[in-house]
Amino acid sequence: MATTVTSSWDYQHDYHSSANTDIVCVSHLDLNLQVDFIAKKLMGQVTLHFALAKGADRDHGQLILDCRDLTLFSVTDLQGQSLDFSLIDVGDILGQKLVIQIDQSISAVTIHYATSPQAQGLQWLTPEQTLGKQQPYLFSQSQPINARSWIPLQDTPKARVTFDATIKVNNGLRAVMSAINDPQMPPDGIFHFVMDKPIPTHLLALAVGDLAFEATGPRSGIYTEPAMLASAVKEFEDTEAMIKVAESLLGPYAWQRYDMIVLPPSFPFGGMENPMLAFMTPTLIAGDKSLVSTVAHELAHSWTGNLVSNATWRDLWLNEGFTTYFTNRIVEAIYGKEQADLEWVNEYTRLEAEMLSTDLIDQTLPANVQTRDPNLAFNRFTYDKASMFVHELEHRFGREAFDAFLFEYVTHFAFKAITTEVFMAYMLQHVLPHFPDKLTEVELTEWVYGEGLPHWFVPPASRSLDKVHLALVHIEHKKPPSELKVSGWRVHHWQYFLNQLPQVVSQQLLLDLDDTFLFSQSKNSEIVCDWFRVAIRNHYDPVLAPLSVFLTSVGRAKFVKPLYSELLVAGYKQEVEQIYAKARAGYHPSLQVQLDKLVGWQVSVNHG
């Protein structure tokens, strides 16, 4: 296994941003935008306040920002004097860079602009695409590098900003942002927001729709369409308890409120940790709280991700690995060790499967995406392998000592963005000397830079899965599914069962399984997705109809990307073309870009 960094990459540099943050640092945004649902545009202005970076040359001359498909009307200083600027294309992944000529007297610029109807960071939904069917809907998704498609800015996690925003909505809908949100509706449709703590730009978020609100605790609540509010509040009623558990581990919650918005099904992620307003997919509302670990995950990001951030997308594992581990601790405290262990085992099962189809060079903790789409960094290695690493740190140090380390780590790097190499230096200087007999530098290096899992790694286990193993043995010995003892199984048991089925399953067994357990009709998205993958690889064609319905009604990337991939591998190219033609318009633009490449979709020919 490779255990050292041998390439010539500059690991301090963010390869996914053109911004000159090493010279000029934008620290605050004043945002003033009008929401136009007819034109599908945001129009208005942003004022960026900046200062020289520490140690930078006083005669800097330029402010360089990231953009994508923005229409720029003017760039001025605070006195309204026009400034020279140029917009330069830097490729499909990065978009454009905006180069503004400035001198030493200028500490802020105002940019008048409009977004494109096809902005990758914004999705405009028709009334028919919402639950209520009466009003349109808009929501953003800035991570990883889509903030630049709705605000010209230094779009890198290294550039933390505070912001003030005024959002004008002219059709009676509610606007909410990743800031303090007032449940009271303003009579004039003008919403004001303040975020007074510096956040990475990928956490800038906006949603506008027919939104109702209900509190789930003194500092938490739910925004969503009125018809979904009661079920969402019931599903997420343990949020306040989660906050208290998280605080007991990592210190006081720094963001004042932890509200959530449950978005329409086209939201491409399970959740997004936008501070003060986490975005959630409706696929989490299963009716039994079986999938609420995603709520715990986004809450955990309030410390590991929002307070301590990855400096580049290569370093995403620092966000997601610690957060995935921390999620498990919250689940254990609220729902018990059995559920926490089951989720941990399922993490490993997902990782094990992805290792079989991933090049070794991409099986390190740092994501090797410097010249590639940063969306590729969101994989099982930056999440689950990284979580296994953090679990091993707990095992090596002991829980009490590990919790003290975790608290000190978050405190030390609060409101900072760090690289993998900064983390390694911190471990070598501040942690390993206190645990000389627990973890060596060689072992640490193997975990972080090594490919795959270390040879000494012991996978997690759960005695709760004994009954699933017994069922799998019975299946192997041709026992009918109707005779399996599945009473009391949780969602995680069913996921493990489906993921451990043989690669090749007979048509008769698939039919019997479906008839007995009604997998194709399951309302739990995790179960039905795992079932579809088993069925597709074994050419069980009865699933094609419900699969088509699923893919045209759910836009969560975790589900749709693997399912399209499975269909293509299994030779269902014609079916993919038919389903995607119907489903594409309902997917978030950022996901469309990824799926277009995956399925070979020709936009100019097939989609206008």
N, C-alpha and C positions, 0 to 999 in steps of 0.2 A: 504494500500500500504506500502511496505517496504521502509523505509527512512534512514536506517543506515547501515553501513558496519559491518557485524557481523562475517564474516569468518576470518580464520587465515592466509589469503594470505599476502605475503610480496609484497606490491604494488609498491615498488621501483625496484623489480627484474623483468627482462625480462625472462619469462618462455619459450620463443621461441628461445633462444640462449644459447649455452654452453660457450660462451666467458667469460673470467675472466676480464671484463672491470672494475671491482672494484679494480683490482690490476694493470693491464697493459692496457694502452690506445693507440691504433693504431691511428695515426693522419694523416698519408700520405701514399699513394700507388704510386709506380712506376710500371706501367703495360706495358708489352711488349708481344704482342700476334700475332700469325699468324692465319689467317682465312683459314681453309681447308674445302671447300665445298664438296669435294669428300668423305672425311672421316667424315664429319659433326662434326668437332671438332675445338675448339680453343686450340692452343698449344703455350707454351712459359713460361713466368715467371712473378712473381709479387714480388716486394720488399716492405715489410711493415716496416714503421718507427714508433717507439713507445716510450713511456716513462711511468714511474710509475704514477699511479693514485694518486691524492692528498691524503695524509695520509696513503698510502700503505706501507707495510713492504718492506724495501730495498732488503731483500733477498727473492725475489719472486720466482725465480727458473723455472717458466713455463710461456709460452705464449700459451693460449688456443684459437683456432679459430673454426669457423663453416665451414663445408664442406658438399657437397652432391654429391656422385658418381664421384669424381675427381680421376684421376690417378696421383699419386705423384711420381716424379722421384728423387728429392733430396730436402733437406733443408740445407741451408748454412748461415753463417754469411757474412758480407760484404767483408771479406777477402777470401771467398771461402771455408772456413773450414766447414766440415760437422757437422751438429747438430743432436743429437738423437731426434727422433720423433715417435709418435705412433698415429694410426688412430683408433678411437673407435666408434662403432655403437651406436647411441642413439635413434633409432626408426624411423618409417616411416615418421613422421612429421618433426622431427628435422634433420634427416640425420646422419652425423657423426661429431665428434669433433676431431680436430687435436691438439695434445698436443706436444709442442716443448720445449725441455729442453734448458734453457738459463741461463746465469749468469749476474752479475752486469755490465760486460764490454760490453754487447751486447745491442745495441739500434735499430737494424734492422735485419731482416732475409729475405732471398730470397728463394722463393719456385718455383721450376721447375715442371710444371704440364700440364695435358691435360684434357679437359672436356669430358664428355660422349656424344655420339650421342643422348642419351635420356635425356640430361640435362633439368630439369624442367624450368629453367630460359631462355632457348634458343629455338627458333623455326627455323628450317631449311626448307625452302620452295623450291620445285622444280620449274623450269621455268613454268610448266603448272599451278602451283598454284598462279602465279602472273598475274597482268593485262597485262603486255607486252608479256608474254609467251616465252621470249627468254633467260632470265637470272635467275639464282637462287637468293634467298633472305634469309637474316638472320636478326632476331631481338630478342632482349632480353625483358624480363619482370621480374624485380627483386623483386617487391613488391608482397607479404609481406616479404617472407624469401627465395627468390630464387636467390639472388645475390651469395649465397654460392655454387650454382651449377655451376657457371662459374668463380668465384674467391674465393680462400680460404681467409677468413677474419672474422672480428668480425661483424657478420651479425645481427645487432640490431640497431634500430633507435637512441639508446643512443650513439652510436659510430660514431661521425661525422668525415669525412675524406676529405682532399683535394687529388687531384691525377694528375699525369702526365701519359699519355698513348701514346704508339706507336703501331699502328695497321697495319699489313702488309696484303695487299689484292693482289692476283696474277692474277686476271682475269679481270682487267679493271673496276671493280665496285667501287662505292663510299662508304666510311665508314663515319659514323657520330656518335657522342656521346653526352652525357649530359655535354657539355663543349662548348667553342667557336668553331664553325665550319667554315672552310674556303670554300666558294663556288667554289674556284678554285681547279681543280683536280691536285694532284701531279703526275708528269710523271712516277715516279717509283712505284706507288701503295703503298707508305708508308705514312700513315696519322699520324699527331702529334696533341695531344690534351692536354689542360691544364684546370683544374678546380681549381682556387686558393681560392675558398670559401668553408668552411667545409660543407659537405652535409651528410645526413643520407645514409647509404649504400643501402637502397632500391631505392634510386634515381640514382644509377649507371645504365647507359643505353648505348647500342650499337645497331646500325643497319647497314647493308651492303646490297646494292642492286643497281639496275639501277635507280639512283636518279637524278632528275633535281631540280633546285632551281629557285625561283622567289621571289623578295622582296614584302612585303605588306606594308612597311613603312621603316623609317630610322633605326629602330632597331628590325624589325620583318620580317619574311619571311617563305616560305613553301618549304620543301623538299618532293618530292613524285615521283612516277613513271611518266615519261613524259606524258603519255596519260591522266593522271588525274590532271596534274598541273593546267591547265587553270580553270577547274571547281572548284578546291580547292581554288585557289587564289580569285576567284569571291565570293565563299561562305564565306571566312574568311577575306574579305577586310576591315572589321571594327576593326581588331585587334589593330591597333595603337590607335584608339579612346578608346578602352577598357583599354589599358595600362594607358592612361591619366586619365580616370575616376578612376581607381584603385589607382593611385598615389595621386589623390586629397583626397582620403579617408584614406589611410594608409601610405602615405609617399613615397619617391623615390623608384623606382624599383631598386633592389640591384643586379640584375644578368646580367647587360649589354645588353644582347639581349634576345628576346623572339621569337625564331624560333619554328616551328612545323614541324613534319613529319607525313604525312598521310600514314598509313601502309596498308598492305593487309587486307582483311576482317577477317582473322583468329586472328587478335589482340583481346585479350579477354576482353578489357575494352573500355569504351567510350573514355577515355583519360587517360593519365598518366603524372603527373606533373614534369617529369624529368627536372631539371633546364637547361635553355638555349636551350632545345630541347624537348618540350612537344610532347608526342606520341598521335596520334589521330586515331580513327576508321573512315573508309570511309563511315560508315552508317550515319555520320553527314551531308554528302553532299546531301541535299534534293533538292537543286536548288532554295530555297526560304528563306534561312537563318533561318528557323523555329527551327533548332536544335543547333544553334551556342552557346547556353548557356553553352554547354560543354566546348567550347573554353574559355568563361569567367570563368568557374569553374577551369580549369587547370591554367589559369592566376592568379586567386585569390589565389591558392595554393602557389604562389611565396612569399606570405606573411604568410598565415596561413597554414602551412604544411612544407614549405621549409625553412622559417625563424624560425617560432615557430613550433616545431615538437612534435609528440607524443613520449613519452619515451618507451612505450611498446604498443603492439597491443590491449591491454585492453583499452588504452587511445585514440584509433583512432578517437573518436568523437570530440576531440579537433581539429584535422585536418579538418574532413569532415563537422562537424556542422557549424563551423565558415565560412568555405569556401562555403558551400551551401547557407548560408545567404548572404555572400559577393557577390556571383554570382548573387543573386536576385537584389542586389543594382546596379551592373554593367548593368544588363539587363534593369532595370528601367531607368537608365541614358541614355542608347543608344537607346532602342527600345520602351520606354514608360511604364507608370504605368500599363496599361491594360495587356500587355504581362507579366510583372513581377507578377502581382496579379494572372493571370491564372496559371503561373508556380508554384506559392506558393500553390495555391489550389490543383494542381495536386500532389505536394509533400505530402500534407496532405492526399489526396485520396489514394496514394500508402501506406502511413504509416498506415492508417485506415485498409486497406486490410491485411497488414502483421500482425497487432495486432491480427487478428482473428485466425491466424495459428501459433502463436509463444508463447512458454511457458512464463509465467509472469516473471520468473527469468531472461529471456533474453530480457526484455523490459526496461532495464535501459540504461542510456547513456554509462557507462563503459561496454564494451563487456566482458562477462564472458567466455573467451576462453583460460584461462591460461593453461589448460591441453588438449585443443582441437586445431584443425586446425585453424590458425589465419585467414584464408580466411573467416571463419564464422563471423568475426568481421565486414565484409563489408555488412551491412544490413540497413534496413530503419530506425533503431533506432540510429545508429551512424551517419547517414546522416540526415534524415528528422525529427526525434524527436529532435535531437540536434539542427537542424536549427530552429524548432519551439521555442526552449528554447532561442536561440539568438534573434529571432524576439521579444519574450516577453521582453527580456532585453531592446531592443530598445523602445518598447512600454512603459515600466515602467519608464525608465530614460528620455525619449524624445530623438529625433534623434540627436540633437546637442550635448547633454551631452553624449549620447551613442557613437557617433563618436569620441569624445575626449577620452572616455574610451578605445575604440578599438585601437586607435592610440597608447595610452600609453601602453596597453597590449602587442602589437606587438613589440614596442620599448624595453620594459622591458625584454622580453624573446627572443629577436632576436638571432639566431644561437644557441639556446638552445633546449633541449628536456625535456618536462615536463610531469608529471603524473597528473591524475585527482586530486589527493590530493594536489599537488603543486598549481594547479589552484584554488582549494577551499580555500587554505590558502591565496592566493593572493586576492581573492574576499573578504574574511573576513577582511583582514588587510587594503587593499588599496581602495576598491570599496564601500562595504556596508556602512562604516562609513560616506561616502559622500552622501548617499541616504537613510537615516534612515527611511524615510516615504515612500519609493518606493518598497523596496524588503527586506524581512526578511531572517534571516539565515534558519529558518524552511522552507520557500518557496524555497530557493536556494537548500537546501538539498533534498527536495521532487522532484524537477526537475531532479537533477543529479542522485540520488540513488533510487528514487521511481520507481515502476513498472508501465508501461503504462503512461498515461498523467495525470497531476494534475487535480483534480476535478473542479478547477476554469478555466481551459483552455477553451478559445473560439476559435473555428476553423476559419481559414481564409476564406474570402468570396470574390466574385467578381460579380458585377452587370452585367459584360459581359457574365456571365453564365446563365442569365435569359432566353435567347433564347434557350439554351440547355435544361433547365428545362422544358420549354414549349414543346419542341420536345419530351422529355421523357413522359410528360403527354399525348401527342397525341399518342405516341406508346402504352401507357397503355390503351388508349381508342380505340385501334384497327384502328387508322388512318393509311392508307398506307404510307410506307416510301417515296414514290414518291411525296407525298403532304407536306412533311416537308419543312419548310423554313430554308435552310442551307446556303444561299448566304452570303459570307463574313466570314464564319467560318474559324478559324485558326486551326493549328494542335492541339493546346491545347484544343479547343472546342471538336474536334473529340475524343481526348483521354478521356476527361471527359465524353462524351456521352457513349462511349464504356464501361468505367469502372463503370458507373451508371446503365447500363442495368440490369434487374432482373437476379438473378442467374439461373433461368429456363426460357429459351426462346424457343418458338415453332420452329419446323423445317421450317414451312412456313414463319415465320417472318425472320428467319435467311436467307432463300433463297431470300426473297424480299429485305432485307437490302443489301445483297451481289450484287444482280442484279442492284439495284439502285445506290449504292455508290462504287461498285467495290473494296470492302475492300481487297479481296483475291489477287487482282492485284496491290495493292498500292505499290509504290516505297519508301514510307516513312516507315522506319523500326519500329518506335514507334507505328504508327497506325496499321500496319499489325500484329505486335506482340500482341497488345491489342485485335485485332479482333480474332486472332487465339485462344487466351485464352478463349474468349467467346464461340467460335465455338466448341472447344475441350470439354469443360465441358458439352456442350449440345449435344455431339455426332453428330455434323454436318459434316458428312464424306466427302462432296465435298471439304473441306479444306485440306484433307490429302495430296493430290498431291502437291499443292503449298507450304504447310507446309514442306514437304520433301525437296523441292527445296530450301526453305529458310534455313533450318537447315544444309544443305550441302554446303551452300554458305556464311553463316555468322557465325563467331566464337565469337561474343561478348557475354560474360557470362550473362549480364543483360537480354538478350533475350533467349538464348538457355537453360539455367538452368530452368527458370520457365516453358518453353514450354515442356521440357522433364518431369518435375514434373507433369504438368497438364495432359499430356498423360498417365502417369502411374496411377495417381489418377482416371482417367476416364476409366481405364481398357484396354488401347491400348498397352499392353506389347509386343505383337508380332510386332506391327508397330514400337515401339521404338527400338526393336532389329534390325529390317531391316534398319531403317533410320540411327541408330547409327553406324551400320557396314559400311555404305557408308560414313558417315560424320566424323567419329572419326579421321582419319588420317589428316584431315584439321584443327583440333582444336589445340590450343596451348598446349604444354605438361602439363603446370600447370592446365589448364582446364580439360584435359583428366583425370588427377588424381581425380578431384572432380566428374566428370561425370561417371567415371568407378564405383565409389562407389554408386552413385545415381541410375544408371540403372542396377547394378549388373553384370558388364562386367568382364569376366574372361580373363585376358590378356594372360595367358599361354596357354589357350585353343583356344581362338578366334583370337588372334593377334600375334601369334608367340612367 
